[in-house]
């Protein structure tokens, strides 16, 4: 029985609408302008959306939460303003590490015929991926899967999308600043606090909590 359900992604930006337009086109959702100048990434379904959040601080460290996308070519991503950091041909991995127009890291997996909704993974850096995947697995009511070929754990079907996974990988560096990407959930704040979440701050429509590793997320009752 899940404690909460996945709602949507949120992404910080210290710029204009460039980042929102980039991600809307990259994942196959629509960009909806607003009076504030940032706009939002709006999908056919709520979980395919990214709420763009204006913040005063620029990106200073590697994203601890990043997005994995399908694309037909690296060139289509660089034409939108992305940059290549580590090509798959050099790393020997199945993905190319890239940065978006504000320097946020993401991974691109090439496919000849990508799906309409091209976001297929949410990567989370962790000190303890097994424990963090287990915690979120209990929140979403799904069992974590350990990948034998790597040191990461995945949650499948944690969102309504059949393909989208949340993947937890171990990194040596600790979390030092607020994540610039997080997800929102629908649930009960008291239930999540009883499960081990920490209350950070409250807004009129939502409460911001942190998981046991300090990753921020917002709860809508």
C-alpha positions as CSV (number, residue, x, y, z in Angstrom):
1,X,0.0,0.0,0.0
2,X,1.7,3.3,-1.1
3,X,2.1,6.1,1.3
4,X,2.1,8.7,-1.5
5,X,1.8,8.9,-5.3
6,X,4.1,10.6,-7.8
7,X,2.8,13.9,-9.1
8,X,5.4,15.8,-11.2
9,X,8.9,17.0,-11.5
10,X,10.1,20.5,-10.5
11,X,13.3,22.2,-11.8
12,X,15.0,25.3,-10.5
13,X,16.2,28.0,-12.9
14,X,17.9,31.3,-12.4
15,X,17.3,32.4,-16.0
16,X,14.4,33.1,-18.3
17,X,12.2,30.6,-20.2
18,X,15.2,29.0,-22.1
19,X,15.5,26.0,-19.8
20,X,11.8,25.3,-19.8
21,X,11.6,25.4,-23.6
22,X,14.6,23.2,-23.9
23,X,13.2,20.5,-21.6
24,X,9.7,20.6,-23.1
25,X,11.1,19.9,-26.5
26,X,13.6,17.3,-25.2
27,X,11.1,15.1,-23.4
28,X,8.2,15.6,-25.8
29,X,5.9,17.7,-23.7
30,X,4.5,21.2,-24.4
31,X,5.8,24.5,-23.2
32,X,3.2,26.8,-21.7
33,X,4.3,30.5,-21.2
34,X,3.1,32.5,-18.2
35,X,3.1,36.1,-17.1
36,X,6.2,35.5,-14.9
37,X,8.5,34.8,-17.8
38,X,9.5,31.3,-16.9
39,X,6.5,29.2,-18.2
40,X,6.1,25.5,-17.4
41,X,6.6,22.2,-19.2
42,X,3.2,20.6,-19.5
43,X,2.6,17.0,-20.5
44,X,-0.5,15.1,-21.7
45,X,-0.5,13.7,-18.2
46,X,0.5,15.4,-15.0
47,X,3.5,13.2,-14.4
48,X,4.9,14.3,-17.8
49,X,5.1,17.9,-16.6
50,X,8.0,19.9,-15.1
51,X,7.2,22.9,-12.9
52,X,9.8,25.5,-13.5
53,X,10.8,27.3,-10.3
54,X,12.7,30.6,-10.2
55,X,15.6,30.7,-7.7
56,X,18.2,33.4,-7.0
57,X,21.2,31.1,-6.8
58,X,23.0,29.6,-9.9
59,X,24.0,26.0,-10.3
60,X,27.2,25.4,-8.4
61,X,27.6,21.6,-8.0
62,X,26.8,18.5,-10.1
63,X,23.1,17.6,-10.0
64,X,22.4,14.9,-7.5
65,X,19.1,14.3,-9.3
66,X,19.3,14.3,-13.1
67,X,17.1,13.2,-16.0
68,X,17.7,10.4,-18.6
69,X,16.2,10.9,-22.0
70,X,15.9,9.1,-25.3
71,X,16.9,11.0,-28.5
72,X,17.5,10.2,-32.1
73,X,20.9,11.9,-32.2
74,X,23.2,14.0,-30.0
75,X,23.1,16.7,-32.7
76,X,19.4,17.3,-32.1
77,X,20.2,18.0,-28.4
78,X,23.1,20.3,-29.1
79,X,21.0,22.2,-31.6
80,X,18.7,23.1,-28.8
81,X,21.5,24.4,-26.6
82,X,22.9,21.3,-24.8
83,X,26.6,20.5,-24.5
84,X,28.4,17.2,-24.6
85,X,30.4,16.4,-21.4
86,X,31.3,12.7,-21.9
87,X,30.5,10.9,-25.2
88,X,29.4,7.3,-25.0
89,X,32.2,6.4,-27.4
90,X,34.8,7.6,-24.9
91,X,33.2,6.1,-21.7
92,X,32.1,2.8,-23.2
93,X,28.7,3.3,-21.5
94,X,25.3,3.2,-23.2
95,X,24.7,6.9,-22.7
96,X,26.3,10.3,-23.4
97,X,26.6,12.7,-20.5
98,X,25.4,16.2,-21.4
99,X,24.5,19.5,-19.9
100,X,21.4,21.6,-20.5
101,X,21.5,25.3,-21.3
102,X,22.0,26.2,-17.6
103,X,24.7,23.5,-17.1
104,X,22.5,20.9,-15.5
105,X,23.7,17.3,-16.2
106,X,21.6,14.8,-18.0
107,X,22.1,11.5,-19.9
108,X,21.1,10.9,-23.5
109,X,20.4,7.4,-24.8
110,X,20.1,7.1,-28.6
111,X,17.3,5.3,-30.2
112,X,16.2,5.1,-33.9
113,X,12.5,5.4,-32.9
114,X,12.2,7.0,-29.5
115,X,8.7,7.2,-27.8
116,X,6.7,10.3,-27.9
117,X,7.5,10.9,-24.2
118,X,11.2,10.7,-24.1
119,X,12.0,10.9,-20.4
120,X,12.7,7.4,-19.3
121,X,14.7,7.8,-16.1
122,X,15.3,9.9,-13.0
123,X,18.8,9.4,-11.6
124,X,19.5,10.0,-7.9
125,X,23.0,10.2,-6.4
126,X,23.1,8.6,-3.0
127,X,25.5,7.7,-0.2
128,X,23.4,4.6,0.4
129,X,21.4,3.7,-2.8
130,X,19.9,0.5,-1.3
131,X,18.5,2.3,1.7
132,X,17.2,5.3,-0.3
133,X,15.6,3.1,-2.9
134,X,14.0,1.0,-0.2
135,X,12.6,4.1,1.5
136,X,11.1,5.5,-1.7
137,X,9.9,2.0,-2.6
138,X,7.8,1.9,0.5
139,X,6.5,5.4,-0.2
140,X,5.4,4.5,-3.7
141,X,4.5,0.9,-2.9
142,X,6.9,-0.8,-5.2
143,X,9.8,-3.2,-4.6
144,X,13.3,-1.9,-5.5
145,X,15.3,-3.9,-8.1
146,X,19.1,-4.3,-7.9
147,X,20.9,-4.2,-11.2
148,X,23.6,-6.9,-11.1
149,X,25.7,-5.2,-13.7
150,X,26.0,-2.0,-11.7
151,X,25.9,-0.7,-8.2
152,X,22.5,0.9,-8.5
153,X,18.9,0.2,-7.5
154,X,15.8,1.0,-9.5
155,X,12.1,1.6,-8.8
156,X,9.9,0.5,-11.7
157,X,6.3,1.6,-11.9
158,X,6.8,4.2,-9.2
159,X,5.1,6.6,-11.6
160,X,2.1,6.0,-13.9
161,X,4.5,5.6,-16.9
162,X,5.4,2.1,-17.8
163,X,8.9,3.0,-18.9
164,X,10.0,5.7,-16.4
165,X,12.2,4.5,-13.7
166,X,13.8,6.2,-10.6
167,X,17.4,5.0,-10.3
168,X,19.6,5.3,-7.2
169,X,23.4,5.2,-7.6
170,X,26.2,5.5,-5.1
171,X,28.5,8.5,-5.2
172,X,31.4,9.5,-2.9
173,X,30.5,13.1,-2.5
174,X,28.0,14.3,0.1
175,X,24.9,16.5,-0.6
176,X,25.8,20.1,0.2
177,X,23.2,22.3,-1.4
178,X,19.5,22.1,-2.3
179,X,18.7,19.9,-5.3
180,X,17.8,21.8,-8.4
181,X,15.5,19.0,-9.5
182,X,13.0,17.3,-7.3
183,X,9.6,15.6,-7.5
184,X,6.3,16.4,-5.9
185,X,3.9,13.8,-4.5
186,X,0.3,13.6,-3.4
187,X,0.1,12.2,0.1
188,X,-0.3,13.0,3.8
189,X,2.5,14.9,5.5
190,X,2.0,13.2,8.8
191,X,2.3,9.8,7.2
192,X,5.5,10.7,5.4
193,X,7.0,12.2,8.6
194,X,6.1,9.0,10.4
195,X,7.9,7.1,7.7
196,X,11.1,9.1,8.4
197,X,10.8,12.3,6.3
198,X,11.9,15.7,7.8
199,X,9.8,18.8,7.5
200,X,11.7,21.7,5.9
201,X,9.2,24.5,5.3
202,X,5.5,25.1,4.5
203,X,3.8,27.0,1.7
204,X,0.0,27.7,1.3
205,X,-0.6,24.8,-1.0
206,X,2.2,22.3,-0.1
207,X,4.8,21.3,2.5
208,X,8.4,20.6,1.6
209,X,10.0,17.6,3.2
210,X,13.3,15.8,2.9
211,X,13.9,12.1,2.6
212,X,16.5,10.4,4.9
213,X,19.4,11.5,2.6
214,X,18.2,15.1,2.6
215,X,16.6,15.1,-0.9
216,X,13.8,17.7,-0.9
217,X,10.3,16.9,-2.2
218,X,7.0,18.7,-2.0
219,X,3.8,17.1,-0.6
220,X,0.3,18.1,-1.9
221,X,-2.4,16.8,0.4
